[in-house]
Amino acid sequence: MSAKHLGTYLYQVRKQRGITQSTVARYSGLSRNMVALVERGEVVPTIETLAKLYRCLNFSMTEVLFRWRINDIPVAPDYEI
């Protein structure tokens, strides 16, 4: 899942729940600007940042992980040794 896809998903969840970016910022301890950057996919959030957002939006990382498609997972190229 790219940062853009993750951000779009977080935006959709927030909007569905009727929560503003300012409210997410207040309850997550993040700045409103950071919430906006994550939602726009302009930054790759740390696990800690994601955990704060997920806790604030009341869903788990597992929910997001199960939304991944197999094509979104990068495969390492084969290397000869």
N, C-alpha and C positions, 0 to 999 in steps of 0.2 A: 504494500500500500504506500503510495507516494505521500509526501507532505501535503500536496494539493488535495488528494482524495480524503485524507484524514481531516484536513481543515474543513472541507465541504461537509463531511459527515458530522463533525462537531457543531458546525453552524446549523445544520438541519435539526439536530437534536435540541440545541438551545432554542431555536425558533419554535419548534413543536411544543416545547414546554413553556413558552411564553416568558422566557428569561432574557434580560438585557445583558449586554457585555459588561456593563458597570456592575450589575449584580453578581455575575460570575467572578469578576475581578475581586469584588469585596469579600465574597465567601471563600474564594480559592487562595487569596493572598497574593495573587498575581496582579500586575498592572493591567489596565484596560487595553493599553497598547499591545501588550504581549498576547492577550486573548485575541485581539484583532489580527495580529501577525500570524498566529497559529491558524485561525480560521481561514485566512487568505492563502495559507500554504507557503508563506514567505520565510518561515523558519521551520527547522526540524526540532520539535520539542523534546526535551529530555524525558526520561521515564518519570522523574519526580514531577515535572510540569504536567505530564499527562495524567498522573495519579491525582493531582490536585483538581484538574479539570473534570475528570471522571467522577471523583467524589462529589464535586459541586453539582454536576449534572445528574447524579444518582444513577450511574451505570458502571459496569465493570470493563476492564481491559479484555476480558474473555469475550464479551459481546462484540467488540471491535475485531478481535482476532478471528472469530468465526465468520466475519463478513469478507475476509480476504478470499480472493479467488486464487487458484493454483497458478494462474498466469501472472499474478502480481508478485510472486516470490522469485527473486532472481536466482538463476542457476549458475554455479561456478563453472567456468570452462574446464575441459579436461586438459591436464598438462602431462607431458611425458617427462619422466625423470631420467 
